[in-house]
Amino acid sequence: MYTLRHDLDGLRLASPDSPDVWLVFGGRRHRVASPAVYQALFAGADDLVFSEDIPAIMMGPELNDGTCLVRPTGSHAIFLVTGRTPVWKYHIPTFESFTDFGFNESAVIDVPALLMEAVELGGELTSTFDRTRSAQDSIQVPMQASTTEG
């Protein structure tokens, strides 16, 4: 039985007995197809999480050759763009999610905005940690009503 694991979004998983690396987003595991793709996306291997439970996570499309990080010219927005057809772009909404995923800032490629407009949006890449931070930021502490005498 495969399960969606949104609680793992943003993690890079590896099995102790396999060379495959998987990126989890949208609750699904996405296999990083080659060392070249890994190097085009990530700053290093320091944050790999080793797990025996990878096969139980629902599988998403592979991050194949051509997958890269792009920024439309004149914008601060950064997207993960998948290689090969169908090509999808996934918006990375915050710098916190970008770093939680372990993406490499120096690997971001600037491209004409017109090109990015032609690529279908697949969703947002928000890490579990960033969702947790955002939820904590939105919790409001009730204020006691103050009264003044006088």
C-alpha positions as CSV (number, residue, x, y, z in Angstrom):
1,M,0.0,0.0,0.0
2,Y,1.4,3.4,-1.0
3,T,0.8,6.5,1.1
4,L,1.1,10.2,0.6
5,R,3.6,11.6,3.1
6,H,3.2,15.4,3.2
7,D,5.0,15.3,6.5
8,L,8.2,14.4,4.5
9,D,7.9,17.3,2.0
10,G,11.3,18.8,1.5
11,L,13.4,15.8,2.5
12,R,15.9,14.0,0.3
13,L,15.6,10.3,1.0
14,A,18.1,7.5,0.3
15,S,18.0,3.8,1.1
16,P,21.0,2.4,2.8
17,D,21.3,-0.3,0.1
18,S,20.6,1.7,-3.0
19,P,22.3,4.6,-4.9
20,D,18.9,6.2,-5.6
21,V,18.0,9.5,-4.1
22,W,14.4,10.7,-3.8
23,L,13.1,14.2,-3.3
24,V,9.7,14.3,-1.5
25,F,7.2,17.0,-2.4
26,G,3.4,16.9,-2.7
27,G,3.6,13.9,-0.4
28,R,5.2,11.8,-3.2
29,R,8.7,10.6,-3.8
30,H,10.4,11.7,-7.0
31,R,13.6,9.9,-8.0
32,V,16.5,12.0,-8.9
33,A,17.5,10.3,-12.2
34,S,21.3,11.0,-12.2
35,P,24.2,12.5,-10.5
36,A,24.1,15.4,-13.0
37,V,20.5,16.2,-12.0
38,Y,21.4,16.0,-8.3
39,Q,24.3,18.5,-8.9
40,A,22.0,20.8,-10.9
41,L,19.7,21.1,-7.9
42,F,21.3,20.5,-4.5
43,A,24.1,22.1,-2.5
44,G,25.5,18.8,-1.2
45,A,24.6,15.5,0.3
46,D,24.8,16.5,4.0
47,D,21.0,16.5,4.5
48,L,20.2,13.0,3.1
49,V,17.9,11.1,5.3
50,F,18.4,7.3,5.1
51,S,15.2,5.3,5.3
52,E,14.0,1.7,4.8
53,D,10.4,3.0,4.2
54,I,10.9,4.7,0.9
55,P,9.0,2.0,-1.2
56,A,5.8,2.7,0.9
57,I,5.7,6.3,-0.2
58,M,3.5,7.0,-3.3
59,M,5.7,7.7,-6.3
60,G,5.6,10.9,-8.4
61,P,7.3,11.7,-11.7
62,E,11.0,11.3,-12.0
63,L,13.3,14.3,-11.9
64,N,15.1,13.4,-15.1
65,D,17.8,15.0,-17.2
66,G,17.1,18.6,-17.8
67,T,15.5,19.2,-14.4
68,C,16.8,22.5,-13.1
69,L,16.2,25.6,-10.9
70,V,15.1,28.7,-12.9
71,R,14.3,32.3,-12.2
72,P,12.4,34.4,-14.8
73,T,14.4,37.5,-15.7
74,G,13.3,40.5,-13.6
75,S,11.7,38.3,-11.0
76,H,12.7,37.0,-7.5
77,A,10.5,33.9,-8.0
78,I,12.3,30.6,-8.3
79,F,10.9,27.4,-9.9
80,L,11.9,23.8,-10.1
81,V,11.4,22.9,-13.7
82,T,11.3,19.2,-14.7
83,G,13.2,17.9,-17.8
84,R,11.6,16.1,-20.7
85,T,7.9,16.2,-21.7
86,P,5.6,17.0,-20.1
87,V,7.6,19.8,-18.6
88,W,6.3,21.2,-15.3
89,K,7.3,24.1,-13.2
90,Y,6.9,24.1,-9.4
91,H,7.1,27.4,-7.6
92,I,9.2,27.6,-4.5
93,P,7.3,30.3,-2.5
94,T,9.8,31.2,0.2
95,F,13.6,31.2,0.7
96,E,13.0,29.1,3.8
97,S,11.5,26.3,1.7
98,F,14.3,26.7,-0.9
99,T,16.9,26.1,1.9
100,D,14.8,23.4,3.6
101,F,14.8,21.4,0.3
102,G,18.6,21.8,0.2
103,F,18.6,23.6,-3.2
104,N,21.7,25.3,-4.4
105,E,21.3,29.0,-4.9
106,S,24.3,29.2,-7.2
107,A,22.6,26.6,-9.5
108,V,19.6,28.9,-10.3
109,I,19.5,29.7,-14.0
110,D,18.0,33.1,-15.2
111,V,15.7,32.6,-18.2
112,P,13.4,34.9,-20.2
113,A,10.1,35.3,-18.4
114,L,8.3,34.5,-21.6
115,L,9.7,31.0,-21.6
116,M,8.5,30.4,-18.0
117,E,5.0,31.6,-18.9
118,A,4.8,28.8,-21.5
119,V,5.4,26.1,-18.9
120,E,2.5,24.7,-16.9
121,L,2.5,25.2,-13.2
122,G,2.5,22.0,-11.3
123,G,2.0,23.5,-7.8
124,E,4.2,24.9,-5.0
125,L,7.1,23.3,-3.3
126,T,6.7,24.1,0.4
127,S,8.6,22.2,2.9
128,T,7.0,20.6,6.0
129,F,9.2,22.9,8.1
130,D,8.0,26.0,6.3
131,R,4.4,25.0,6.6
132,T,4.9,24.5,10.3
133,R,6.6,27.9,10.6
134,S,3.8,29.6,8.7
135,A,1.2,27.9,10.9
136,Q,3.0,29.1,14.0
137,D,3.2,32.6,12.6
138,S,-0.5,32.7,12.0
139,I,-1.5,31.7,15.5
140,Q,-2.8,34.8,17.2
141,V,-2.7,35.1,21.0
142,P,-6.0,36.6,22.3
143,M,-5.6,40.0,23.8
144,Q,-7.3,40.7,27.1
145,A,-9.6,43.7,26.9
146,S,-8.2,46.6,28.8
147,T,-10.3,48.9,30.8
148,T,-9.3,52.3,32.0
149,E,-10.7,53.9,35.0
150,G,-10.8,57.5,35.4
